[in-house]
Amino acid sequence: MHEFNICLDILNILEAQAEQHQIHHIKTLTLAVGNLAGIEIDALKFSFPIAAAKSIAKDCDLVIIPVEGRAHCSHCVDEIVIKSLWDACPDCGNYDYEVTQGKELKIRNMEVG
Amino acid sequence: MCGYCGCGQSDHQHEHHHEHDQRLIAIEQDILAANQDYADKNRAYLSQRGMLALNFVSSPGSGKTTLLVETIRALGGAYPISVIEGDQQTDRDAQRIAETGVSVLQINTGKSCHLDAHRIGHALQDLPLEDNSLVFIENVGNLVCPALFDLGERAKVVILSVTEGDDKPLKYPHMFDQATLMIINKIDLLPYVTFDVDACVAYAKRINPEISVLKTAATTGEGIDVWCDWLRMQKHNDR
């Protein structure tokens, strides 16, 4: 389960931000997680409070904005929406496409108070 | 432009909080950026020294270590080789590699389920490495997590043994999406298992149309010559 390690990476970024902005507590943290990013959102939500227990993000609300998977189909040259990497193109049924969106794993912002 | 997320659209709504005792700080940072920075540094270092690094990924027990041992023997000293072994615990794999005479470093990841680029950076400093060598990185046996962590390798090689089932590319698509080459190993066991090689290749190509496929039986040596040719070709192209 790499989600716990991802939480530790998030906390490293938050601590650097906290120092920069002189923050002592984070109220809400907003992440953008692509549907194709290989991240299990439930596992991330489960891991985060444990990883953050002794940090500036203790008890903070975790908001996760899912990012839709999109790809460019090489056959019908359309931009398509895919839910997973094993989806066929909904228009032509082919699997040869280039993912253009949905692998994101980003911290968007934090609300401090 | 939207003053909140900077996305260039101004006609959409965010859930803004305007209480004056609260502040919203935009971060917009890739969570894996730190790993990516280390991976980029590793890649530059490897390239500068003319080394070809491959990241071997698979489930536990696919035969990665046996394949590496047989590969080192088959190449017969044509290239200097170093091996980085990743396992949660023990140095059993490193001992097997060391018996071939090449330099090897074992990383125990402890509670972590994958190798990351930071650890690989240290390993590249700690190992005795010759210029223009082959660097084999054997990742932790895990078809999920190592897919997310670039180590700075030239390519990921995914090994799938026939005892695991032909539908693994569909079940663990991220790894097969990331791999340049899939090696179907333990093909000597095909008569004893229900593994459809053609279906497996079709599933892998469904996830990743560009993926190359080789078949080996590391314990009998079958297919090792073709695999070594693939390695020689990569090494040649890397110059």
Interface residues (C-beta under 8 A of the other chain):
Chain A: M1 H2 N5 I6 D9 I10 N12 I13 Q17 H21 I23 K27 L31 A37 G38 I39 S84 L85 W86 A88 Y95 D96 E104 L105 K106 I107 R108 N109 M110 E111 V112 G113
Chain B: C5 H17 E19 D21 Q22 R23 L24 I25 A26 I27 E28 Q29 D30 I31 L32 A34 N35 S112 C113 H114 D116 V144 C145 A147 L148 F149 L170 P173 H174 D177 K205 R206 I207 P209
